[in-house]
Structure formats: C-alpha cells, structure tokens
Amino acid sequence: MLSVPLMAGVATDGGGFQTPSTNDFWWPLIGGDHNNFAFTRPSLVMLISVVVLGWFFVSVSSRLSVVPSKRQWLAEQVYDFVRNGIGRDVIGAKDFKPFLPLLFTMFTLILFNNVAGVIPFVQYPTTSRIAFPIILTLVVYVTYHVVAIRRKGGVFGYLKSLVPPGLPGWLRPIMFILEVLTYFFVRPLTLALRLFGNMMAGHLMLLVFIVGGEYLLLHSGSIALGGAGVLSFAFSIVMTFFELLIEFLQAFIFTMLTALYLSDAVSEHH
C-alpha cells in the first residue's frame, strides 16, 4: 500500500493530489470564519443524534411487551450492557443506579456520533472535533467532583481523601500535589484527548485511502498506479470495518472510565 508521502508525491508540476489534513474537519454550514460563530456539520450531526436517540428510546419504552419486538430487543441489549456490564460491575450493586442515566446517555451518544464517521452521506465522526469530547468530559468531571464532595464530607474531606492514610509526613505534601494534578488535570485531559485523537486519526486514515485511491485510479495516468488505487479502495473497505470496532471501543472505554471515576467518588477510601 502506498504511503501518504508517496501518494502526495504522485502530483505533477501542474498540480495533483493533496493529502487530507485537519482542515478537512472544518465543515461550516452557517458562517465559516474561524474567528466568528459558525454552525458546523458536526453540530448538526450531534443535534440529529440527540433527536434520533431520544425518539428511539422513548418510542420503545412506551410500547414495552413481554415478547419484545426487534427494536425493544435492541434497546434492552444496549441497556443491559451498560447497566450490568459497566454500571453494576464497576461502581457496584449498591451505588450504580443513580449514575445509570448518565452512563447510558454517554455510551449511546458517543457511539452514535462515532459511527457517524462511516454512515453514508454523513461520514463525519462528531467526536473528532475537540469541543465535543471536552464538553462530555466536563459533564463527567463536574458530576464526579460534586459526588465526591458530598460523599467524603465536604470540600475539606474530599481533599483530605486524596492522600492515602499511613504515609510518612514528609511524603504527604508530595502525594497531595500529585493527586491534585491527576484528579483535576491529567484525568480530564486524557479522557477528552483519547476520544478525540482516536476519532480524528481514524477519519484521516479513511480519507487518505479513499481520496488517494480515487486520485490514483482516475487521475494518475498510469496502469500500475491505477491498480494501486484499486488496492487502496479495497483496503479502505477493510479499514472501515476496523474503524467500526474502534468506534465501539472508544464509546465503551469513555463510559467505562466514567464509571471507574464515579466508583472512586462514592468509595469510602481513596
């Protein structure tokens, strides 16, 4: 398979293939100047996902039956996966129920917007725009810190719980600083960047193989390079299925980490 630099080098002096870049993630529908307000394509996809998911689960829950329909079966499978496989197993049977709506919403919303990257006529993962993972992470961490403050006896009790008991006195300040950095900066940063980075990288990879294959097949003027374009298209199909797996895993990992952090917030010990 041709590398990105090689495909870019196919261009002649008269112009040629331009490799996809992060600029391809900026698709304004209203507006367009980076310095001003713009309503973008991922914003529209996010709004559509909220409407579709809301309609689907409300319509299914209003028509529950003992013998489930295909839609009810699908909704129940997703719900059971989040409830039992993430919420109860990670947070614990005693404390997971209040957080189940958050976990369920996070998983389904992220999964829908990840899979949008391979849906025909959309083909754009909303979460590849950094603003969306940041907002999702903000919701998680506001929830986490509020729960931790309430469960651990206020702000002072929460900050005190960051330092494990039994440490020598000289080590406590160092541990406190490290834990503050971890809980207030490192964890939210990595939670947002993990989702954003995987979705952006996957989308760029598919763009390279699809757009590069199209150029090699139709514009290279060479039978050998045209054959390479066919291989590029074939590989893009394989990578699309692989990307579907990544999209599911990223929704699962984000929700799982959310449950882990909430489990830490409700635990009695650090």
C-alpha positions as CSV (number, residue, x, y, z in Angstrom):
1,M,0.0,0.0,0.0
2,L,1.3,3.4,-0.9
3,S,2.2,5.7,2.0
4,V,0.8,9.1,2.4
5,P,4.0,10.9,1.3
6,L,4.2,8.7,-1.8
7,M,0.6,9.5,-2.8
8,A,1.3,13.1,-2.3
9,G,4.3,12.8,-4.5
10,V,2.2,11.5,-7.4
11,A,1.4,15.1,-8.2
12,T,2.9,16.6,-11.3
13,D,4.2,20.1,-11.7
14,G,0.8,21.1,-13.0
15,G,-0.9,20.2,-9.7
16,G,-2.1,16.9,-8.3
17,F,-3.2,15.0,-5.2
18,Q,-3.4,16.9,-1.9
19,T,-3.2,14.8,1.2
20,P,-6.1,15.2,3.7
21,S,-5.4,17.3,6.7
22,T,-7.0,18.5,9.8
23,N,-8.5,21.3,7.8
24,D,-10.9,18.7,6.3
25,F,-12.5,18.6,9.7
26,W,-13.8,22.1,9.5
27,W,-17.2,22.0,7.7
28,P,-19.2,25.1,8.5
29,L,-22.9,25.2,7.3
30,I,-23.6,28.7,8.6
31,G,-20.8,31.2,8.9
32,G,-17.3,30.0,8.1
33,D,-14.8,32.3,9.6
34,H,-12.7,30.5,12.3
35,N,-12.8,33.8,14.3
36,N,-16.6,34.1,14.3
37,F,-19.6,31.9,15.2
38,A,-20.3,29.1,12.8
39,F,-22.9,26.3,12.8
40,T,-20.9,23.3,11.6
41,R,-21.7,19.9,10.1
42,P,-20.7,18.0,13.3
43,S,-23.0,20.3,15.3
44,L,-25.9,19.3,13.1
45,V,-25.0,15.6,13.4
46,M,-24.9,16.0,17.2
47,L,-28.4,17.6,17.2
48,I,-29.7,14.9,14.9
49,S,-28.2,12.2,17.2
50,V,-30.0,13.6,20.2
51,V,-33.3,13.7,18.4
52,V,-32.9,10.2,16.9
53,L,-31.8,8.6,20.2
54,G,-34.5,10.4,22.2
55,W,-37.2,9.3,19.8
56,F,-35.9,5.7,19.6
57,F,-35.7,5.0,23.3
58,V,-38.9,6.9,24.2
59,S,-40.9,5.2,21.5
60,V,-39.6,1.8,22.6
61,S,-40.2,2.3,26.3
62,S,-43.8,3.4,25.6
63,R,-44.6,0.2,23.9
64,L,-42.9,-2.5,26.1
65,S,-44.2,-6.0,25.7
66,V,-43.4,-9.4,27.2
67,V,-42.4,-10.7,23.8
68,P,-40.1,-7.9,22.6
69,S,-40.0,-6.6,19.1
70,K,-36.7,-6.2,17.3
71,R,-36.5,-2.6,18.4
72,Q,-37.3,-3.4,22.0
73,W,-34.8,-6.3,21.9
74,L,-32.0,-3.9,20.6
75,A,-32.8,-1.3,23.2
76,E,-32.8,-3.9,26.0
77,Q,-29.5,-5.3,24.9
78,V,-27.8,-1.9,24.9
79,Y,-29.4,-1.0,28.3
80,D,-28.3,-4.4,29.8
81,F,-24.8,-4.0,28.5
82,V,-24.4,-0.6,30.1
83,R,-26.3,-1.4,33.3
84,N,-24.7,-4.8,34.1
85,G,-21.5,-4.8,32.1
86,I,-20.4,-1.3,33.1
87,G,-22.5,0.3,35.9
88,R,-23.1,-2.6,38.3
89,D,-19.8,-4.3,37.7
90,V,-17.6,-1.2,38.0
91,I,-19.5,1.0,40.5
92,G,-21.1,-1.8,42.5
93,A,-24.6,-3.0,43.0
94,K,-25.1,-0.7,46.0
95,D,-24.3,2.6,44.3
96,F,-24.6,2.3,40.5
97,K,-28.3,3.1,39.9
98,P,-28.2,6.9,40.4
99,F,-25.5,7.1,37.7
100,L,-27.1,4.7,35.2
101,P,-28.8,7.5,33.2
102,L,-25.5,9.3,32.8
103,L,-23.6,6.2,31.8
104,F,-26.4,5.1,29.4
105,T,-26.6,8.5,27.8
106,M,-22.8,8.8,27.4
107,F,-22.4,5.4,25.8
108,T,-25.3,5.7,23.3
109,L,-24.5,9.4,22.4
110,I,-20.8,8.8,21.9
111,L,-21.4,5.5,19.9
112,F,-23.9,7.2,17.6
113,N,-21.6,10.1,16.9
114,N,-18.6,7.9,16.4
115,V,-20.4,5.6,14.0
116,A,-21.5,8.7,12.1
117,G,-18.0,8.6,10.6
118,V,-19.0,5.6,8.4
119,I,-22.7,6.4,7.8
120,P,-23.2,7.2,4.1
121,F,-23.8,10.9,3.3
122,V,-22.6,11.8,6.8
123,Q,-19.2,10.2,7.1
124,Y,-18.0,12.5,9.8
125,P,-17.4,11.4,13.4
126,T,-18.7,14.3,15.5
127,T,-16.2,13.4,18.3
128,S,-13.3,14.2,16.0
129,R,-14.0,17.9,16.8
130,I,-12.2,18.5,20.2
131,A,-15.1,20.7,21.5
132,F,-17.4,17.7,21.9
133,P,-15.1,15.4,23.9
134,I,-14.3,18.4,26.1
135,I,-17.9,19.1,26.9
136,L,-18.6,15.4,27.5
137,T,-15.6,15.3,29.8
138,L,-16.7,18.4,31.6
139,V,-20.1,16.8,32.4
140,V,-18.3,13.7,33.8
141,Y,-15.9,15.7,36.0
142,V,-18.5,18.1,37.4
143,T,-20.5,15.1,38.3
144,Y,-17.5,13.3,39.8
145,H,-16.3,16.1,41.9
146,V,-19.8,17.0,43.2
147,V,-20.5,13.4,44.2
148,A,-17.0,13.1,45.8
149,I,-17.5,16.3,47.8
150,R,-20.9,15.1,49.1
151,R,-19.8,11.6,49.9
152,K,-16.5,12.5,51.6
153,G,-17.6,15.2,54.0
154,G,-17.4,18.4,52.0
155,V,-14.5,20.1,50.2
156,F,-12.0,19.6,53.0
157,G,-12.9,16.0,53.5
158,Y,-12.6,15.4,49.7
159,L,-9.2,17.0,49.5
160,K,-8.1,15.1,52.6
161,S,-9.2,11.8,51.0
162,L,-6.7,12.4,48.1
163,V,-3.9,11.4,50.4
164,P,-3.9,7.7,51.4
165,P,-3.6,7.1,55.1
166,G,-0.4,5.7,56.6
167,L,2.0,7.7,54.6
168,P,5.0,9.4,56.3
169,G,4.6,13.1,57.0
170,W,7.2,14.2,54.5
171,L,5.6,12.3,51.7
172,R,2.0,13.6,52.2
173,P,2.5,17.1,50.5
174,I,4.2,15.4,47.5
175,M,1.4,12.9,47.2
176,F,-1.3,15.6,47.6
177,I,0.2,17.6,44.8
178,L,0.4,14.6,42.5
179,E,-3.2,13.5,43.3
180,V,-4.5,17.1,42.7
181,L,-2.7,17.1,39.3
182,T,-4.1,13.7,38.5
183,Y,-7.7,14.3,39.5
184,F,-8.1,17.8,38.3
185,F,-5.9,18.0,35.2
186,V,-4.5,14.7,33.9
187,R,-7.6,12.6,34.1
188,P,-10.0,15.0,32.3
189,L,-7.3,15.9,29.8
190,T,-6.6,12.3,28.8
191,L,-10.3,11.3,28.8
192,A,-11.1,14.0,26.2
193,L,-7.9,13.6,24.1
194,R,-8.2,9.8,23.9
195,L,-11.7,10.0,22.3
196,F,-10.8,13.0,20.1
197,G,-7.4,11.6,19.0
198,N,-8.7,8.1,18.0
199,M,-11.7,9.5,16.1
200,M,-9.6,12.1,14.2
201,A,-6.9,9.7,13.4
202,G,-9.3,7.0,12.1
203,H,-11.2,9.5,10.0
204,L,-8.0,10.9,8.5
205,M,-6.8,7.3,7.7
206,L,-10.0,6.5,5.8
207,L,-9.8,9.8,3.9
208,V,-6.2,9.0,2.8
209,F,-7.1,5.6,1.4
210,I,-10.4,6.7,-0.2
211,V,-9.3,10.0,-1.7
212,G,-5.9,8.7,-2.5
213,G,-7.4,5.7,-4.2
214,E,-9.7,7.9,-6.2
215,Y,-6.8,10.0,-7.4
216,L,-4.6,7.1,-8.3
217,L,-7.4,5.3,-10.2
218,L,-8.7,8.3,-12.2
219,H,-6.0,10.9,-12.4
220,S,-2.6,9.2,-12.2
221,G,-2.4,8.2,-15.9
222,S,-0.6,5.0,-15.1
223,I,-1.9,1.4,-15.1
224,A,0.3,0.5,-12.2
225,L,-0.8,3.4,-10.1
226,G,-4.4,2.7,-11.2
227,G,-4.0,-0.8,-9.8
228,A,-2.6,0.7,-6.6
229,G,-5.8,2.8,-6.5
230,V,-8.0,-0.3,-6.6
231,L,-6.0,-1.8,-3.8
232,S,-6.4,1.5,-1.8
233,F,-10.2,1.3,-2.2
234,A,-10.2,-2.3,-1.2
235,F,-8.1,-1.6,1.9
236,S,-10.4,1.3,2.8
237,I,-13.3,-1.1,3.0
238,V,-11.4,-3.4,5.3
239,M,-10.3,-0.4,7.4
240,T,-14.0,0.8,7.6
241,F,-14.9,-2.4,9.5
242,F,-11.9,-2.0,11.7
243,E,-12.9,1.7,12.3
244,L,-16.4,0.4,13.4
245,L,-14.7,-1.7,16.1
246,I,-12.6,1.3,17.2
247,E,-15.7,3.5,17.4
248,F,-17.5,1.0,19.6
249,L,-14.4,0.5,21.8
250,Q,-13.9,4.3,22.3
251,A,-17.6,4.7,23.4
252,F,-17.1,1.7,25.7
253,I,-13.8,3.0,27.1
254,F,-15.1,6.5,27.7
255,T,-18.1,5.1,29.6
256,M,-16.0,2.6,31.5
257,L,-13.6,5.2,32.7
258,T,-16.6,7.4,33.7
259,A,-17.9,4.5,35.8
260,L,-14.4,4.0,37.3
261,Y,-14.1,7.6,38.3
262,L,-17.6,7.6,39.8
263,S,-16.8,4.4,41.7
264,D,-13.8,6.3,43.2
265,A,-16.0,9.2,44.1
266,V,-18.5,7.1,46.0
267,S,-15.9,4.8,47.7
268,E,-15.2,5.3,51.4
269,H,-11.5,5.0,50.9
270,H,-9.1,6.5,48.4
